[in-house]
Every structure is written in C-alpha cells, then in structure tokens.
Amino acid sequence: MANVFARRPVVITRGKGALVWDINGKEYVDCTGSYGVALIGHSHPKVVEAIQKQAEKLISCHAGFYNDMRTEFLQKLVSITPKGLNKAFLSNSGAEAVECAIKLARKFSGKPEIIAMMGAFHGKTMGALSATWDKKYREPFQPLVPEFKHVSPDNLKKVREAITDKTAAILVEPIRGEGGVRIPPEGFLQGLREICDEKNVLLIFDEVQTGFGRTGKLFACEHWGVIPDVMCLAKPVAGGLPIGVTIAKENVMSSFKVGDHSTTFSGSPLVCAAACATIEVLLEEKLVERAAALGAYFKGQLENLQSKHKIIREVRGLGLMLGVEFRFDVLNIILKAMDKGVLILDAGRNVLRFLPPLVIEKEQIGKALSVLDSVLGEEENARLLGAPSN
Ligand SMILES: Cc1ncc(COP(=O)(O)O)c(C=O)c1O
C-alpha cells in the first residue's frame, strides 16, 4: 500500500460497538470511530444483516437502471435531511461529494469561483484539495483547480469582501473537524446564509464529518437553524461502507443534465442497503439524542481534566465531536493512550480529537478519561523534569 498514511503500530482485526481488538486480542476503546465512519458502532448487527441479505440478492446495479434499494435509501435520506434538500447524487467518499458540489455550483451559476475558509478540510482529490487549506496537502500538487480562494474563517466582513461577480459558491464546514474541532461564533452561519441570499451565491455545507447525528443534531447546521443550498455527506452514512452524498435543492441539482457527472458505483444496492439500515438504527436507537447527552457529559469531564492538567489549553466541541487543544504536539499522548487501550485522533498538530461511535457506553468514556488522565499526568511529570516526551 502507498506510504501515505501515518501508520500506528497496531493491527486491528475486529470491532463491536465502540470497541476494537487487535491481532493479539487486546481491547481498545475506539474514540476515533474510524475517523468518524463507525458512527453507529463497528459492525452493527442490523447493518451486517442488511449487507448479508442484499449481497445474496444484488450487489451492483449501475445508476443507469432503477433499483429498489437505492430508491428506498434516497427516500429515507430525504426524510431526514433539512427541508428543501431533496435531490441527491451518490458517490463513494467525502472528497467525491465535495467534487460534485463544486461542479454543481459552477454548472448552476455559470460562474467559476469558490470561496472556502482558511483552516478548512474538504478532501484530497484535485477539486476538493483546491478548497482544502493546509499548505502541506496543497503545495506538492500545484497547479490546483483555478478560481478558489480562502478567507479568514468566522469573519463575515472578510467573506463579503471576497465575493465578486465571478463567485459561484461559499463552501464551509459548519464545524471545522481536521482544522481543530472549531465551532463558529454565534451568528456566523446565519450571516453566511444572508450574504449568499443577498449576493445570489450558493451556500454549500460540508457535513462529511459533522452529519448524521455526530454533533447532537442530525446535521450540524440545525444548531444554527441554517439550511444550505447544497450539503455534502459521507463517512458514516452507509454504516462503514464507502459512500458520498451531495444533496441539494431541487432547482440547483436540476442544473446537472445527463452526462454532466457520474461514477460507476453511484448508489450500489449493497451500499444503499447498509445506508438504509444505518438511518433506521440512528432513529430507532435515538443516537442523535444520545450524542447530545453523552457528548455534554464527555465534554464536562474533559473540562475537569483541563482544571487538573494545565497543559490543556482548551476543550471544545459539540455532541460527540470533541477537541482538546494542547500547547504542544499530541502524537506522544496518542501513542501512550493507545498503549493503554484507548484510540484517539489528532486534528492538526496540537489537538486531540474524539469521534467515538455514538453507541459508546458511559463506562467506556470513563476508561478513555482515566487513561487520558494518567497519560497527561506522565506528560506533565516529564515536562516538569525538563524532558518532554516529544
Ligand atoms: C469535512 C470533510 N470533508 C471531506 C472529507 C474527505 O472525505 P474522504 O476522506 O472520504 O474523501 C473529510 C475527511 O476527513 C472531512 O472531514
């Protein structure tokens, strides 16, 4: 496999709920949720059953043909997405969902320019990468797609100044994930909506990481009562199978004509069966409410750790999308926590990110917290002795 992933020295072979096990049978509390994919838990029995049943029946069916399972999924999806977002294109990843949104914005408006935020992450294919901010991802691959610009985030004045008569869309993550779990200030997303309406520019929300209940609402935009014109989804939508969704207002999506966009795997029956089961589980098990309640508990406990460990700079997040910012690189903390049976993500160099399955148990959160407490204690001691462990 290409050497593009920063690999952790562990072989994961099994998962159930919020737990995974390595090849030696060691158990871990998975606060990475496979980068937010395992939202309803690893190998949820309903998803497993749906995949098994559908695999016996029909695995692939090109979107040039109708398929019952695809129709069922699209109906279920539209029943939960914000009002007015009712026409979708299905693909295979978050980056693809964003690519589609970019093309759609250009086609709908007849204009080329996309405004994204500094600090944003939208994926690594050429279009999505052009909207992603971090230089380390972008620079080796210049020239990128033209007519993308970045403005300083959370600043409505800067956004307004950046809009020109060539602007097709503003693309934004409602909460920046890779950028450090950053929640916008009150009024920012509402302000973006107003500016877009006033200037006749599309508003695209990238909810690849925040969507499907992660933040304690089905979609993060619901925290601020803002409905975009286009929304991108991916990670957890098909219970662990690869999927991307670009869902838009009907008049916007209708600007795509036959042949304008496609992918061979668009809406395969197998993936759609898994996605139907995922939506059912999300609603039946009330996981959105669970994310809100457990997220508030988890965040409160992390804040307690902040009072105890001065090396923590800030705790932030919504629902079960949480970030803990430090004054230094967090890789060592991640590796030590892994050793003690807890998997944690980073978000940039100095932020720990928690994206656990929403089915995580309170005791499992307890284990994650006590491991973090002990690792932070060790880290502080090492720093006091003048020998920071990284
Ligand atoms: C907000 C956001 N958009 C897009 C992507 C890209 O998704 P994928 O890795 O599935 O291409 C990610 C991935 O982390 C993401 O967090």
The ligand as an SDF file (V2000), in Angstrom:
LIG
                    3D

 16 16  0  0  0  0  0  0  0  0999 V2000
  -15.2210   17.8280    6.4030 C   0  0  0  0  0  0  0  0  0  0  0  0
  -14.5980   16.8080    5.4850 C   0  0  0  0  0  0  0  0  0  0  0  0
  -14.8190   16.8910    4.1730 N   0  0  0  0  0  0  0  0  0  0  0  0
  -14.3000   15.9990    3.3170 C   0  0  0  0  0  0  0  0  0  0  0  0
  -13.5220   14.9610    3.7520 C   0  0  0  0  0  0  0  0  0  0  0  0
  -12.9410   13.9880    2.7870 C   0  0  0  0  0  0  0  0  0  0  0  0
  -13.5740   12.7600    2.9190 O   0  0  0  0  0  0  0  0  0  0  0  0
  -12.8910   11.4400    2.3370 P   0  0  0  0  0  0  0  0  0  0  0  0
  -11.6780   11.1800    3.1570 O   0  0  0  0  0  0  0  0  0  0  0  0
  -13.9540   10.3960    2.4840 O   0  0  0  0  0  0  0  0  0  0  0  0
  -12.5600   11.7250    0.9100 O   0  0  0  0  0  0  0  0  0  0  0  0
  -13.2690   14.8300    5.1300 C   0  0  0  0  0  0  0  0  0  0  0  0
  -12.4230   13.7330    5.6340 C   0  0  0  0  0  0  0  0  0  0  0  0
  -11.9760   13.7250    6.7340 O   0  0  0  0  0  0  0  0  0  0  0  0
  -13.8170   15.7740    6.0130 C   0  0  0  0  0  0  0  0  0  0  0  0
  -13.5990   15.7070    7.3370 O   0  0  0  0  0  0  0  0  0  0  0  0
  1  2  1  0
  2  3  1  0
  2 15  2  0
  3  4  2  0
  4  5  1  0
  5  6  1  0
  5 12  2  0
  6  7  1  0
  7  8  1  0
  8  9  2  0
  8 10  1  0
  8 11  1  0
 12 13  1  0
 12 15  1  0
 13 14  2  0
 15 16  1  0
M  END
$$$$
